[in-house]
Amino acid sequence: MTDLETPVAAPRAPALRRAAPALLGYAAVRALGLVVLAGWSAARGKSAYTLLTARWDSLWYTRVAELGYGYQVRLPNGDVHSNLAFFPLLPWLERLLHALAPLSYADAGFTVSLLASFAAAWGVFAVTDVVYGRRVGVCAVLVWAVLPVGIVQSMAYSESLFTALAAWSLYAVLTGRWVTAGTLAALAGLTRPVGLAVVAAVWTAGVVSFVRDRGRGAQDRGADQPDGAHHGERAPEASGAARARRAPQATGAPHTPRAPHVTAPGAPALRRALGMLLAPVGAAAYVLWVGHRTGRGPLGYLDVQAGWRNGFDGGYAFARFVADKFTSFPSALAGAGLILGVGLLLWLYVTGVRQRQPLPLLVYTGAVLALALCASSYFGSKPRLLMPAFPVLLPLARALARLRAGRSALVTAGVAVASAVYGAFWLNGSGPP
C-alpha cells in the first residue's frame, strides 16, 4: 500500500492537459446521457430539464437556498420530513450563484452540479493517476461516468459535489497535502452525511503516518548510534539497510513512483495534525447546529433523519427488503439482481484490497459502502448513494486499461449507450432516484 510518509508529487505535465483525455471522454458520456434523456422525456411529454433540476431532492435544496431552514412536511402516517436533513453546502453555493448571476435557484443548482461533476471526474483521474498511472486514470473516469445511475451526476443533487470534494481530499492525502485534505474533508462534511467516510480516511492515514514516523525515527536513531560510538569512535557511514530505510519507499503501484516533496523537519507533522483537526469540523458543526436548532442537542440530527425513516441498522431493513422480493416470481428476479449487485460490490472491494490499494482509499470506500448498504433509508436511492465510492471501480478500470485501445473504446461506448438509456428510463419513472 502507499507509503503515507512518502507523499508522491503531482505529475510534472500541466495537470489539466494530463487529465484532458479523461475529461473529454467524460463530457462525451454525459452529453450522450443528456441527449437520450431529452429525447425520451419529450416522447413522454415531460421536460428533461425539470427532471434534472426541479423534482425530488432538487426541490428541497432550492427551497433551502431560497428560504433557509425551517420548512417541513407532515405526512398522513405521522412522519415529519424536515429540510434540516439536507446539508448546507450545495444550497449555499446555489444562493451564491443566484446572487452573482441572473440564474434561478434551480438553474444555479444545475450549474453547480455540472461544474462539480467535472471537478469530480478530474479528482477521480488525479487519484487513479497517482496510484496506477494515466491510462488507468482515464479508464477510471469513464467507468465512473457510465455507471447505470450516472445521470445523477448531471442532476441538481449533491452527489457530484460530494464526490469532487472527497476525491480531491483523498488526492491531497496521497500527495502529502494534509491541510488541503482536512479542509476538503470539512467541506465534504458540510455536503452529505457520508462525509464521515472522508474524515475516517484522513484520520486513519494520519494516525498510521504518525505511528510509522515514530517507528522510523527510533530505527534511524539506532542506526546512527552503532556499537563503539559511545567509546569515542567515529560512527561509520550508514549501512545500506539504514540508507534504504531513509530512502523514499515505493507506492506499491505498478508504475514508477514520483519524487516526494521535500519539507522542513517537523513541518509535515504539524500540517498533518492540523489537517486531522480540520477534517471533522464541517460535519460536526452542522450536526451540532441542528441539535441546537431542534433543542435536542447532539441527538437532534438523528431525530430529523428518523422523520425520514433514515437510520443505521446494520443492513437489517435492506436484507428484509431483498428477502421480500422472493415472495413472488416476477419480483424474485429483482431480488436476485440485488443480491448479485451487492455481491459484485463486495467482490470489487476485496479485489481492491488484494491489489493493495492505498489505505486511505480502502477506508473511504469501505465506509461509503457500509453507510449506504447498512442504512434503513429509501432503498431505491441506494444506487446513487453508492456512486461516491469510486475507488471500488478501480479493478474494473485496470481491466479496461489492459485491453487494446479499439476494444476498450468499443466496450466503453456500448456500456455508455446502455447507461444513457437506463438513466432516461429511470428518471422518467414514478419514484425518486
Secondary structure by P-SEA (a helix, b strand, c coil): ccccccccccccccccccaaaaaaaaaaaaaaaaaaaaaaaaaacccccccccccaaaaaaaaaacccccbbbbccccccccccccccaaaaaaaaaaaaccccaaaaaaaaaaaaaaaaaaaaaaaaaacccaaaaaaaaaaaaacccccccccccaaaaaaaaaaaaaaaaaacaaaaaaaaaaaaaaccccaaaaaaaaaaaaaaaaaaaaaaaaaaaaaacccccccccccccccaaaaaaaccccccccccccbbbbbccaaaaaaaaaaaaacaaaaaaaaaaaaaaaccccaaaaaaaaaaccccccaaaaaaaaaaaaccccaaaaaaaaaaaaaaaaaaaaaaaaacccaaaaaaaaaaaaaaaaccccccccccccccccccaaaaaaaaaaccaaaaaaaaaaaaaaaaaaaaaaaaccccc
